[in-house]
Amino acid sequence: MLRQLTTCPAWLLVFAVGCTPQVLPAQAPAPAPALPDAPAAPEHGLPVVPFGEAWAPPRLIAGDLAALREALAASEHIHAVVEPRLSSAGQGGLLEPLAPDASWTTSAEQGVLRGTPALTRGSVPDGAAPQYEAEGVSVEGTRETTTLVLVDAPVELQAWRALPAAWAGSCEPIYDALALGQEQSLAYAEPFLDHADTVLRIRFEAGLAGSLEALREAVAGFEETEAPADASAEQRGVHACGHAAFTRVQEAEACVAADGCGLAPRLVLRGGVAVAMPAPPWAPSDCDDRLPIDVEGTLQRVATDAVVATVSQLEPQWVTLADRAGAMGAVYEALEDLCSPRRRRFAPEDLSDARARLAGVERALGSSTLDESGRWQVGVGQLFVPGSGPMTTLATFVPAEGGASQTAVAEAKGVRRFLLSRSLCRSGYGERPLLAAVFPPGATAPSFVGYFYEETLSCADLPLPG
């Protein structure tokens, strides 16, 4: 049974194409095969797992803000020595949120630091904010109060970019819920999916039996992998085409011999639900001109006949649920860009709004309203399925306009557009981070040093991130 999960790309739309005029003639039709009974209609919608409220688009971070605040927490008076270009931010923009209970004074100075913290980060648990060693850093002169030096970090951008990325926030709760929901949905729909695949295979094998003799005759003489040694270049090209067709006919013979049918069409869940069969692994592009046979066209015709006879008899409610299960992959794809770590901030109310909007995806996928109309579109197209390779699509299900699967994907794309448009502090700041160093009263060695992206400390009226 061929299925497709979240790590996969979005569903490729199928397009109709005409068949070539070289399809081999079919033999007399075989008697209608005996088919298994279909499973009972579904009792409810998909068992969707709630996404919850713990997710947030990941935000790139440079250093440990909590450790900086802790280093300042016990001080009643703090003097800040800031980069001159930062002095216009004033106490409220960059400083006061770091230690709200302290009194602040500032001066705009340069060149007060001696030494630069190594870019090698200190040992921290996975997922923790980066920390840096303070060794080799000092300040010019001493101060009577706690001193915070906040300057542009003198680091090479290439070396900075080479550091492993660190971020706060994660979409993992969404991804985990989607993965578990897919697993449970596939288990719920498995009797239907297996039934559909079985019926498709039985009908395909029955139709194939009537065409197999003509297929064998068409590829006779191409059994050898290589053309004769004295063959011309044109003859070698013809033989390569013929041997590729011969290999395909061997696969068809295995189907009729009940040795396992790897060619039979199956349901594929890719952003929706489609019926596809494995594409030939290789064939020269000019075989149609070199060889006056079309083995692949014959196999596709037999498979399409099986598909047309099958999809019209499938339980529509199960097809609706299969389409929703396939749409989960498209939901994942829609959120992938949003969930890539970036330098940005979000207002708390915007995150709350986005979480509420994403709940609409849950409601759509898990809806027990299953009487949705839709139609199967028969046509040949190409599709790549990771783990299975190239596939030839024979039919795709087109859900009703405004159906649950379309609603779920549209809601996910809407959440992505909303948050990408509402992300703040994503421009206007240089790539180079700020360097922060805290010196206790009378000390020339720091109690803390760290690197920070400027938007972490100064971002409109947003509070410091937790």
N, C-alpha and C positions, 0 to 999 in steps of 0.2 A: 504494500500500500504506500503510495507516494504522497507525502505531505510536505508542507513548507512552514517554518516557524519564524521568531522575531529577528534573529540576526540577519534575515534576508531582506533584498531591495523591494521597492514597490512594484505592483502588478503591471506588466506590459500590456497595453491594449492590443487586441487581436484585430488584424485586418484581413479582409477577404481577398483572395487571389484566384485567378483562373487556373484550371488544370491544364497540363500540357496535352497535346494530341497523341502522345505515345503510350497511353495507358494500355496495358495488356488486357485482352478480353477475358471476362470471367466465364467460368464453366457453369454447368447447370446448377441452380441453387440447391443447397442441401436442405433437408427437412428442418423445420424450426426446432432449435435445441430446447431441452428442458431447463427451466430457470428456477432458482431458489425463491422462496417466499420473501417478500419485502418486510422489513421491521415495522412495528406499529408506529403511528405518527408520534412526534415528540409531545411531551406533556408540559414543557416549559421552555423558556429561553435559555441562552448559554449561561453556564455557571461562572459569571464574571466576578473577579476578585476586586474589591474596592481599591482605588489608588491611594486613598488616605490623604493626610494633610502634611506629611513629613517631607515631601519633596520640594526642591527649589532649584532653579537653573544654576549650575555651578559657576562660581565667581573665582577667577584667578586671584591668588594671594601671594604675597612676597615674603611676609614674615609673620611672627606671632603677636597679634595685637593684644591679646589677653596678657601675655607676659610683659609687654610694655606698660600696660595700665597697672599691673601689679607692682612693677618697679617704681611707679610714681605714687601709688596709693597712700603710703604712710606720710607723705610730705605735706606740710601745711603751706609752705611757700616754694614756688618753683620759678626759676628763671629760665626762659627759653632763648637760646641762641639760634636764630633761624637764617636760612638763606635769604639774602636781601629781596629776591623776587617773591618770597613767601610772606614777607612782612605785611603786605597789604591784606592778607587774610585775617589778620587781627587775632585776638584771643579766642573769639567765639568760633572761628572757622576751623582752625587746626588744633587748638590747644585745650580749651576748657573741657571738651568732652572726654579727653584722656584722663583728667583728674578733676571732676566737677566740684569737689569740696576744697580744693586748694586755691590759694591766691596766686595770680600769675603776673610776671613782668617779662618783657621781651626786649631783645636787641637784635638788630640785623647786622651780622658779622660774617666774614669769610675767613677761612684758613685757621680756625681755632683747633681743629682736630689734627692729631698726629697719628699716622698709620691708618690702614684700612682693614676692616674685618675680612678674613678669607671667605671666598664664596662657598667653600665647602661647608655644608650644613652640619649642625650638631646631630647627634643620634636622637631621633624622635620616633615614636610609634607610627606605623602606617596610618595615614589619614590625618595626622596631626599637623599643625601649622609649622612651617620651617623655622628653625632656630639657628643662630650663628655664634661662633666662638668670639669672645671679646679680647682675646690675647693680642697684644701688640698695638692696641688703640689707647690713646691718651688725649688729654685736653691741655691747651696752653693756659697756664696759670690755674688758680683754684678759686672757688666761689664759697661763700658762706652758706648758701642755700643749695638745695638740689638743683642741678642744672640738666636741662634737656637740650641737646644739640640736634638740630633737624636741618640737614643740608642735602643737596643733590649728591647722590652716591657716585664716587669716582671709580666706576667700574666700566670695563669694556663690554659693549653691548653684545658682542659675539659670545663672550664667556658667560654673560648673564643669560642669554637665550639658550645656552647649552645646558643649563641646570634643568633637572626634571621639573615638570610643571606641578604645582600644588594648587589646590582649590578648596573652597568651602561651598557646601550645598551639593546636592546630588539628585539626579533623576532615577536613581536605582529603585526607590520604592515603586515608581511607575513601571519600570522595566520588569521588576520582580513580579508585580501584579499581572502584567501582560503575559509573562512567561507561564505563570501558574494558571492564569485563566485559559491560555492556549492549551496547556496540558490537560486541564479538566474538560475543556470544550471538546478536544479531540477524543477523549475517553467517552464523553457523553454521545458524540456523533459517530463513534467508531462502528457500531452495527450498521448504520446507514452507509457510511463510506465504504466499508468492506463489501456490503451488498452491491452497491453500484459498481465497484471495481470488478466483482465477480461476474455480474451480468455483462459488463463490457467485454471482459475477457472471453466468456463463453460465446458471445455473439461474434466476436472478432475471430476466434478460432474456427467457428463453424463457417464463416464466410471465407476464411483463408483456405480451407480445405478444397473448395471449388476452384481456386485460382492457382494452387501450388504447382500443378503439373505444367502449366504454361510458364510459370516463373522459373521452374527448373530448366525447361528447354531454352529459355531466353539467356541463361547464364552458362549454358553448357560450353565447355572449352576454356573457362576462365578460372579453373580450380587452383592452378599454380599461382604462387605469390608473385613470381617474376615472369616477364615475357621471355621467350627464347633468346639466347645470346645473340643470334644474328638478326634480331628484329630491328627495324628502323625506329627512329625517334617517334614517328607518328604511330607505329604499331605498338610501341611501349606505352604510349599514352592511352590508346584504345584498350590495351590489356589492363592497365591500372584501373580504368573505369569499370571494365568487366569484372575484375576481381573484387572491387568494392561492392558491386551489385551481387556477386556470388556470396560474399560474406553475409550480406543482408538476407539473402534467401535461406542461408543456413539457419539464421535466427528464426525465420518463419517456419522452417521445417521442425525446429524444436517445439514450436507452439502446437503444431498439429500432432506431433508425437507425444504430447503431454509430458515433455521433459522440462517444463517450466517455460512460461512465455514472457520473455522480456520486452516484447514489442507491443503488447496489448495496451490500448488506451486506458488511462486512469484519471480519477479526479485529482486535481492539483489545486491547493489553496494558496493563492498568490494575490493578495490584495482583494480577493474575491474568490470565486470558484470557476475553474475551467476544466476541460477534458483535453489531455495531451498524451502523446506517445513519444518514446525516445527518438530523437533525430539520428540519422546515420552518423557514425563517428567520424567518417572522412569520405570525401569523394571529390575528384577534380572538378573545378568549376565549369569546365567546358565539356562535360560528359554528354550533355544533351546533343551536342553537335557531333560527337565522335561515335556514339553508340545508339543505334535506333531502337532502344528499349527503355522502358521507364519503370523499373522495379519499384522505386519509391512511390511513384504515382499510383501504382496498383495497390500497394500496402496502405497508402493513405485513403484510397477509395473504399477498400474493405473496412478500414477502421472508421471512416466517416459513416458508412452504412450502419455499423454497430452503434455508433454514437447517436445518430438520428433516431434509431429504433429504441434506444435506451432512455435518453434524457426526457423524452415526452412522457415517460411512464414513471419517472421518479416522483416521490412524494414532495409536493411543492414546499411544505413546511420544513422538511429536512434540507431541501436545497437552500431555503432562506437562511437556516442556521449555518450551513456550510459556507455560504457567502459571508456571513458575519464573522465566522472563525477566520476566513481568509483575510477579511478587512483588518484584523488585529495587526497583521504585518504592516499594512499601510498606515495604521495609527502610529506604530513604532517609527516608521520612516518619517512621518510628518513631524515627530517630536525630536528626531535625531539632531537636527541643526540647532534647535533651541537648547538641547542638553549638552552641547559642546562647551567646555570651560572657556570663558572670555573675561576680559576686564570690563566689569559693568556692575551696577547696583540697581536694585528694585525697591520701590516704595512698598512698605508692608501691605498697604491696601490693594496694590496692584497684584501682589502675589496671592492675596486672599481671593481676589476676583478671578484670577487664572485658575486657582484650585476649584472654585465653584463651577467655572466653565467646563473644566475637564471632567467633572462629575457627569456632565451630559453625555460623554463618551461611554461611561459605565452604564448609564440608563439605556442608551440606544443598543449597545451590544447585548445587554442582559434582558431586553424587553421580551415579555411573553406574548406580545402581539405578533403572531406568525403568519397571519393571512395577508401577506404582502404579495403583490403581483410582480412578475418579472418575465423575462423571455430568454431563451437560449439563442445565441447567434452562432450559426455554423459558418466556419471559414478557416482557412489554413493560415497559420502565422508561425512565428519563431519566438521561443522563450528560453532563457537560460535559468536553470534551477541549480543553485549551489549544492554540491554534494551528489547531484544526478547528471549534470551536464546539459547540453542543448536538448530542447524538447520541441516537438512540432505540435502546436495547438490546433485542435480540430473544432472546438466549440467553446464559447465563453458564456457565462450567465450574466445578463444585463439586468440588475435589480431595478425595481420600480423607482421612479423619481421621488426623492424624499424618503426612501426606505431607511431602515435602521442602519444598515452598513454604510450607506452614503452619508447619513447624518453623523455617524461616529467619526468617519474620516474628515468630514467637513468641520466638525467641532474641534478635532485635534489640530487641524490646520489653522483654525481660528484662534486657538490658544497660542500657537506658535507666532502667528502674526501679531497678536495683541502684545505678548511679552517682548518680542523683538522691537516693537515700536515704543514700548514703555521703558526699556532699559535706559538707565541714566548713567552719566559720567563715563560714557564710552568714547569720548573724544575730548581734545583740548589738553591732554596730559601727555608728557613725553614718555618715550619707552623706558628711559633710565629711571630706576626707583629712587626713593629718598632713603637716606641713611639716618637712623635715629640712635642716639647714644645717651644714656642716663648716667650722671656722675653724682654720687652722694656728696653732702657738704664737706668741703675741704679735701676731696679726693681728686687725684689726677687719672686714676684707672676707673673705667666704667663698671657699673653693676649690671648693665644690659646694653647690648647693641643688636640692631636688626635692620633689615631692609623692608621698605613698605612702598606699595604703589600709592601715588598721591591721592587718587580718588578714594582710597580706603579711609583717609583722614579728612578729606574735604570733598563733599558731594552734596551740592545744593543744601537743603535743610534736612537731609536724612540723618537719623541718628547713627552712631558708629555701629557697624555690623557686630552681631553677637559672636 
